[in-house]
């Protein structure tokens, strides 16, 4: 929602939409991302001692409180404070959702449900993005919290409370386990560590904001701003739809092909098409290549998530917390590296090369250094 209503927020709290005001308003997103990292780190400790259901309820409660507070926030700093709760709630729900998949489902069922979990956020974007615009035009940007975020948060809280059992872990840590035991065990596992590093490299492929800037500066600079924004929105929606489809398709293939081969194929395509995107001669070729790139990116994320899920089953929650942190670091590398290359070289082509080279290690790291705990199950399915 912040991407859609940043200008409106700036006008409400600062009374201006100039670059300085927009820069100050954008720090709401910075605070939100920082909160996600902090809460992900905290969850690495909390998942050792607490079950998934109460943690999931806590995350849903944070989203509910954030929605109410953001609607009534009278100042920008208070809005930032309530977005800290939103960041915490989001990351808690993501981590516990993956942990619940590991605790509730049989091995052969996990890939399909993981694919749903990866796809659902982008599916939500397809619905929420136009809804936010409509609600903002009807009333105000604050009304989105009351009409959209609040009812969904309440529904999520109720469903989590009623629908989820009090799950007992299949592989539980010993009673005297310390809060740091999960981190210690994970970092002792070479496969788990390289799985996290590989995912961080692959996450650099999530450079949608840089691709949109490339379209607008190279191909659409002579067009009216309204046309540029509408075109960017259309590309964003198409990319989200492709991510949803690719995630679901890949989830169906994991039990047949295996998580490691699919991750390697996805990561390789991710890096190759990341480079090709910024070499295209016209906007339609660039958009087409970008859609292929999105497909390979999604194709890598789903099996990599499955690999992460069972690397250290006893400390699955801690592993999912580290997964969230390493993904955030990968996304941060994307914007930091891309921005730095544009500043020093002024070339999107050089930027594409830098991003592609950063993504490339994902494939060999996964193939040579990451073990698939569920490979025997996949092999038995193939024999059958």
HULINCOR-V341771 format. One record per pair of residues at least 24 apart in sequence whose ideal C-beta (glycine too) atoms are under 7 Angstrom apart, sorted by the first residue. I is the first residue (numbers start at 1). GAP is how many residues later the second one is. Records with the same first field share a line. If there is no record, write none. Layout:
I=GAP + GAP
This chain:
1=131 + 143
2=26 + 27
4=125 + 128 + 129
5=127 + 131 + 136
8=128 + 133
9=132
13=62 + 63
25=51
27=53
28=51 + 52 + 55
31=49 + 52 + 53
32=51 + 54 + 55
33=54 + 295
35=49 + 52 + 53
36=51 + 54 + 55 + 292
37=288 + 291
39=48 + 49 + 52 + 53
40=51 + 55 + 281 + 284 + 285
41=280 + 284
43=48 + 49 + 52 + 274 + 278
44=138 + 139 + 274 + 277 + 278
45=134
47=52 + 270 + 271 + 274
48=125 + 129 + 131 + 133 + 134 + 267 + 270
49=130
51=115 + 116
52=44 + 47 + 48 + 51 + 115
53=111 + 113 + 114
55=37 + 41
56=37 + 40 + 104 + 108
57=100 + 103 + 104
58=34
59=30 + 33 + 34 + 37
60=29 + 33 + 93 + 96 + 97 + 100
61=96
62=26 + 27 + 30
63=26 + 90 + 93
64=89 + 90 + 93
67=78 + 82 + 83 + 86
68=82
70=75
71=71 + 74 + 75
91=233
94=230
95=222 + 225 + 226 + 229
98=211 + 222
99=217 + 218 + 221
100=67
101=208
102=207 + 208 + 211 + 214
103=64 + 66 + 67
104=63
107=267 + 270
108=147 + 269 + 273
110=196 + 199
111=140 + 143 + 144 + 195
112=139 + 140
114=137 + 188 + 191 + 192 + 195
115=132 + 133 + 135 + 136 + 187
118=129 + 183 + 184 + 187
119=124 + 125 + 128 + 129
122=118 + 121 + 122
123=121
125=115
126=111 + 114 + 115
129=108
171=142 + 143
173=141 + 142
182=133 + 136
183=135
185=127 + 130
186=126 + 129 + 132 + 133 + 136
189=122 + 123
190=179
191=120 + 178 + 179 + 180
192=119 + 120 + 127
194=171 + 175 + 176
195=112 + 113 + 116 + 175
196=126 + 127 + 130
197=168
198=106 + 164 + 167 + 168 + 172
199=105 + 109 + 124 + 127 + 128 + 131
200=126 + 129 + 130
201=129 + 157 + 158 + 160 + 161
202=65 + 68 + 98 + 102 + 157 + 160
203=124 + 127 + 128
204=126 + 129 + 130 + 151 + 154 + 155
205=65 + 69 + 92 + 154
206=91 + 125 + 128
207=127 + 131 + 148
208=28 + 31
209=126
210=128 + 141
211=66 + 79
214=64 + 134
215=68 + 71
218=130
219=63 + 64
220=63
235=52
238=53
239=51 + 52 + 55
242=49 + 52 + 53
243=51 + 55
246=49 + 52 + 53
247=51 + 55
250=48 + 49 + 52 + 53
251=51
254=49 + 52
255=123 + 126
256=125 + 126
258=114 + 117 + 120
259=44 + 47 + 48 + 113
260=106 + 107 + 110 + 112
262=37 + 41
263=37 + 40 + 41 + 44 + 103
264=99 + 102 + 103
265=34
266=30 + 31 + 33 + 34
267=33 + 92 + 95 + 96 + 99
268=95
269=27 + 30
270=26 + 27 + 30 + 89
271=85 + 88 + 89
274=78 + 81 + 82 + 85
275=77 + 78 + 81
277=75
278=70 + 71 + 73 + 74
279=70 + 73
300=62
307=63 + 65
310=63 + 64
311=62
333=25
